[in-house]
Amino acid sequence: DAGRTWWEHLSSGLESMGFKKCNAEMRVFKKDGVIIIMYVNDCLIFANSKEEADEVVRELKRNFDITDERETIEQYLGFKIDHNSASAPPFGQVNECNTRNG
């Protein structure tokens, strides 16, 4: 199954980059102040700064064939994306997620 193969490749790649899976939700990965949420073949990256997000995207591009649509996305799964907001992301509660081995 191609979907499962992609998921295993992506999951192991993120873990090799130092991200840990959330125990409660396998599609959520966390590393320091960065949270990646996966949905099918899309991912959302939440970071404390644009610089942190840029570094994660650069690292992802070194390991995967990805496109960066941060500047054009306005809505995702019913959530409005506000690129200029200083408020917490809609998934802020994920910060409390327990990760494997940490």
Backbone as numpy.savetxt, mean C-alpha at the origin, in Angstrom:
# Nx Ny Nz CAx CAy CAz Cx Cy Cz
-3.53 -20.59 -11.49 -4.37 -19.41 -11.49 -3.48 -18.17 -11.49
-3.65 -17.32 -12.47 -2.80 -16.14 -12.64 -2.93 -15.16 -11.49
-4.15 -14.99 -10.99 -4.36 -14.07 -9.87 -3.60 -14.48 -8.63
-3.65 -15.76 -8.34 -2.94 -16.27 -7.15 -1.43 -16.14 -7.32
-0.93 -16.44 -8.52 0.50 -16.32 -8.79 0.95 -14.87 -8.61
0.17 -13.92 -9.14 0.50 -12.50 -8.99 0.50 -12.11 -7.52
-0.53 -12.56 -6.78 -0.61 -12.22 -5.36 0.61 -12.73 -4.60
1.01 -13.96 -4.85 2.17 -14.54 -4.17 3.44 -13.78 -4.52
3.59 -13.40 -5.79 4.76 -12.64 -6.24 4.79 -11.27 -5.56
3.66 -10.59 -5.56 3.58 -9.26 -4.95 3.79 -9.33 -3.44
3.13 -10.26 -2.81 3.22 -10.41 -1.36 4.66 -10.68 -0.93
5.33 -11.62 -1.59 6.71 -11.92 -1.22 7.62 -10.74 -1.54
7.33 -10.01 -2.61 8.11 -8.83 -2.95 7.99 -7.74 -1.89
6.77 -7.49 -1.43 6.57 -6.48 -0.39 7.26 -6.90 0.91
7.17 -8.18 1.24 7.83 -8.66 2.44 9.34 -8.54 2.32
9.90 -8.77 1.13 11.35 -8.61 0.95 11.76 -7.14 1.04
10.82 -6.22 0.82 11.07 -4.79 0.97 10.92 -4.35 2.42
10.58 -5.29 3.31 10.47 -4.98 4.72 9.06 -4.74 5.21
8.07 -4.87 4.33 6.67 -4.72 4.75 6.20 -5.99 5.42
5.33 -5.83 6.39 4.75 -6.97 7.12 3.25 -6.99 6.87
2.70 -8.22 6.73 1.26 -8.38 6.55 0.53 -8.14 7.86
-0.63 -7.55 7.73 -1.51 -7.36 8.88 -2.14 -8.71 9.23
-2.18 -9.05 10.50 -2.80 -10.32 10.91 -4.29 -10.35 10.61
-4.96 -9.23 10.76 -6.40 -9.19 10.61 -6.85 -9.08 9.15
-5.99 -8.59 8.27 -6.37 -8.39 6.86 -5.14 -8.62 6.00
-5.14 -9.71 5.25 -3.95 -10.10 4.50 -3.61 -9.15 3.36
-4.53 -8.27 2.98 -4.24 -7.33 1.89 -3.65 -6.02 2.38
-3.35 -5.92 3.66 -2.77 -4.72 4.24 -1.34 -5.02 4.68
-0.42 -4.17 4.24 0.99 -4.30 4.57 1.44 -3.01 5.26
2.34 -3.14 6.23 2.79 -1.97 6.97 4.31 -2.03 7.16
4.93 -0.86 7.05 6.36 -0.72 7.30 6.57 0.69 7.82
7.05 0.80 9.04 7.25 2.10 9.67 5.94 2.89 9.56
5.96 4.08 8.98 4.75 4.90 8.87 4.03 4.74 7.56
4.34 3.71 6.78 3.74 3.50 5.46 2.80 2.31 5.50
1.62 2.50 4.93 0.63 1.43 4.84 0.27 1.23 3.38
0.29 -0.01 2.93 -0.13 -0.35 1.56 -1.35 -1.25 1.67
-2.40 -0.86 0.97 -3.62 -1.66 0.93 -3.81 -2.17 -0.49
-3.89 -3.48 -0.64 -4.03 -4.10 -1.95 -5.49 -4.45 -2.23
-5.90 -4.28 -3.48 -7.21 -4.73 -3.91 -7.08 -5.19 -5.35
-7.18 -6.47 -5.57 -6.99 -7.12 -6.86 -5.59 -6.75 -7.37
-5.49 -5.92 -8.42 -4.16 -5.54 -8.90 -3.87 -4.05 -8.68
-4.59 -3.44 -7.76 -4.36 -2.04 -7.40 -3.82 -1.97 -5.98
-3.14 -0.89 -5.68 -2.74 -0.67 -4.30 -2.83 0.81 -3.97
-3.16 1.07 -2.73 -3.17 2.42 -2.18 -2.02 2.51 -1.21
-1.29 3.60 -1.29 -0.16 3.81 -0.40 -0.46 5.03 0.48
-0.42 4.82 1.78 -0.60 5.91 2.74 0.73 6.11 3.44
1.20 7.36 3.46 2.47 7.67 4.09 2.34 8.99 4.83
3.28 9.23 5.73 3.28 10.47 6.49 3.69 11.67 5.67
4.38 11.43 4.55 4.83 12.54 3.71 4.88 12.09 2.25
4.88 13.06 1.36 5.00 12.77 -0.07 6.35 12.10 -0.35
7.38 12.52 0.36 8.71 11.94 0.17 8.73 10.45 0.50
8.05 10.08 1.60 7.97 8.65 1.96 7.22 7.88 0.88
6.11 8.43 0.41 5.34 7.76 -0.64 6.17 7.64 -1.92
6.89 8.71 -2.27 7.74 8.68 -3.47 8.79 7.58 -3.38
9.39 7.41 -2.21 10.42 6.38 -2.03 9.82 4.98 -2.19
8.64 4.76 -1.63 7.98 3.46 -1.77 7.66 3.19 -3.24
7.15 4.19 -3.94 6.82 4.01 -5.36 8.09 3.70 -6.15
9.19 4.41 -5.87 10.46 4.12 -6.57 10.89 2.67 -6.32
10.78 2.23 -5.08 11.18 0.86 -4.75 10.26 -0.16 -5.42
8.97 0.12 -5.44 8.03 -0.77 -6.12 8.35 -0.85 -7.61
8.68 0.29 -8.22 9.00 0.31 -9.65 10.26 -0.48 -9.97
11.19 -0.54 -9.01 12.40 -1.36 -9.23 12.07 -2.85 -9.23
11.02 -3.23 -8.52 10.69 -4.65 -8.35 9.51 -5.13 -9.18
8.65 -4.21 -9.60 7.43 -4.59 -10.31 7.18 -3.64 -11.46
6.40 -4.11 -12.42 5.97 -3.27 -13.54 4.69 -2.57 -13.10
4.81 -1.35 -12.60 3.64 -0.64 -12.07 3.50 0.72 -12.74
2.31 1.28 -12.64 2.07 2.65 -13.06 1.71 3.45 -11.82
2.08 4.71 -11.81 1.82 5.61 -10.69 0.70 6.56 -11.12
-0.47 6.39 -10.53 -1.63 7.20 -10.89 -2.05 8.14 -9.77
-1.11 8.45 -8.88 -1.45 9.29 -7.73 -2.01 10.64 -8.12
-1.51 11.24 -9.15 -1.93 12.60 -9.51 -3.29 12.63 -10.20
-3.75 11.50 -10.72 -4.98 11.49 -11.49 -6.16 10.85 -10.78
-5.92 10.05 -9.76 -7.02 9.34 -9.10 -7.83 10.31 -8.24
-9.13 10.26 -8.40 -10.03 11.12 -7.62 -10.93 10.32 -6.69
-11.14 9.03 -7.03 -12.02 8.18 -6.23 -11.54 6.74 -6.34
-11.67 5.99 -5.24 -11.26 4.59 -5.24 -12.18 3.82 -4.32
-12.86 2.82 -4.87 -13.79 1.99 -4.11 -14.79 2.82 -3.31
-15.25 3.91 -3.89 -16.24 4.75 -3.24 -15.68 5.81 -2.32
-14.35 5.81 -2.10 -13.72 6.83 -1.26 -13.21 7.96 -2.13
-13.53 9.18 -1.76 -13.01 10.35 -2.45 -11.57 10.56 -2.00
-10.67 10.74 -2.94 -9.26 10.96 -2.65 -8.98 12.46 -2.69
-8.54 13.01 -1.57 -8.21 14.43 -1.47 -6.70 14.54 -1.32
-6.03 14.94 -2.39 -4.57 15.02 -2.39 -4.02 16.16 -1.55
-4.87 17.11 -1.19 -4.41 18.29 -0.46 -4.82 18.28 1.00
-5.44 17.21 1.46 -5.94 17.16 2.83 -4.82 16.90 3.82
-4.87 17.60 4.94 -3.91 17.36 6.01 -4.49 16.41 7.06
-5.72 15.96 6.83 -6.36 15.07 7.79 -5.90 13.63 7.59
-6.25 12.79 8.54 -5.86 11.38 8.48 -6.53 10.69 7.30
-5.87 9.69 6.71 -6.47 8.95 5.60 -7.68 8.16 6.09
-8.58 7.78 5.16 -9.78 7.05 5.57 -9.48 5.72 6.25
-8.30 5.19 6.04 -7.94 3.92 6.66 -7.00 4.12 7.83
-7.09 5.26 8.50 -6.19 5.59 9.59 -6.14 4.53 10.68
-7.25 3.83 10.89 -7.27 2.82 11.93 -6.34 1.67 11.63
-5.86 1.54 10.42 -4.94 0.46 10.07 -3.62 0.64 10.81
-3.31 1.86 11.27 -2.09 2.09 12.03 -1.99 1.17 13.24
-3.11 0.72 13.75 -3.13 -0.14 14.92 -3.06 -1.62 14.56
-2.88 -1.91 13.30 -2.86 -3.30 12.83 -1.64 -4.04 13.38
-1.86 -5.22 13.87 -0.75 -6.08 14.28 -0.19 -6.77 13.05
1.13 -6.76 12.91 1.75 -7.41 11.77 2.44 -8.68 12.23
2.64 -9.56 11.30 3.36 -10.80 11.60 4.78 -10.47 11.99
5.29 -11.15 12.98 6.67 -10.97 13.44 6.96 -9.54 13.87
5.96 -8.85 14.38 6.24 -7.50 14.84 5.01 -6.70 15.06
